[in-house]
Amino acid sequence: MCLIAFAWQANRRYPLVVAANRDEFHARPTEAAHWWMQPPGLFAGRDVRAGGAWCGVDRRGRFAAVTNVREAGGGQTLRSRGLLVRDYFQQFGSAEAWAEQMLEQGPAYGPFNLLVGDLDSLWFVSNRGRTRHRRLGPGVHAISNGHWGDHWPKTDRAQARLSTQLDANCFTPAAAFELLADTDAAPEAELPDTGIGTSRERFLSSLFIRSPQYGTRASTVITRSHDGTIDFHERGFAADGAIVHRVHQQWTLDRNNHP
C-alpha cells in the first residue's frame, strides 16, 4: 500500500476501519483479494512475483498492511516487504509480539512502514525514521511513504476526510472509496521533499494515482464491527483508472481460534 488511512477504537460501531490504496507498476502481476490456502484463514490480494501481500485480514480478525518508505535512489531489497504481511498470519502470536520481532528483523527488508493488529492492540513498526515501534492509541491516522508523524498533503487529507465521515456518522464503504479516488495533486508549496524532484512529488501527491506505467492498482476498505462482522471490499484498477474487478467478502469473527 502507498496510502493507509485507518481508525482504531475511534468509532462506536467499528473498532477498526481501513481505507487504503496500493500503488504499483501495472506490469507487476497481482491476484485480487481471495481466501489463501496458506496461510489458512487469510483474505488478501497476492503479489505473484514475490508471494507476499500488501493488506490482509484473517478469520480471527487480525489485520496487517505495509507501505514502502520513499528514498531517493532506493536501495537493495533483501526480502520483499509483502512477506511482512503474509508471515504475520503464518504464526499465532500477538500483534505486539510480531511487532517486536519485526523491529529486530527490520534491516533484512527494504524500507517499510508496517501496521499489525489483533483484537486487543494495533502496532506501527518501521525500519526508517525516528519512530520505529509504537503501540497506537484510539484515533484516526494515516500513513503513506514517509516516516511516522510526517505531514504530507495526501495523508493529512485522507485522515481528515475519514475522521469527518466517522464523526458525522456518514461513513460507508462507498464514501471511503470516493475518498480514495481523489486525483487532485497537492499545491507545490505543500509538497514534501524526499529527493525525487518537484514534478514527481506532485505526481505522487494525489490519493489516487493514474499513469500508463505506475499508479493505484487497488483500493481496499475494511471494517470490523463490534458484533464481530468483518467486511473486506476491494476494487482493482487498470492503467487508465477503469475498475477491472470488485471483491466483497463478509465473515464473522472466529473467536474460538483467538488465543
Buried (B, 14 or more C-beta within 10 A) or exposed (E): BBBBBBBBEBBEEBBBBBBBBBBBEBEEEBEBBBEBEEBEBBBBBBBEEBEBBBBBBBBBBBBBBBBBBBBEEEEEBEBBBBBBBBBBBEEEEBBBBBBBBBBEBBEEBBBBBBBBBBBEBBBBBBBBBEEBBBEBEEEBBBBBBBBBEBEBBBBBBBBBBBBBBBEEEEBEBEBBBEBBBBEEBBEEEBBBEBEBEEEEBBBBBBBBBBEEEBBBBBBBBBBBBEEEEBBBBBBBBEBEBEEEEEBEBEBEBBEEEBE
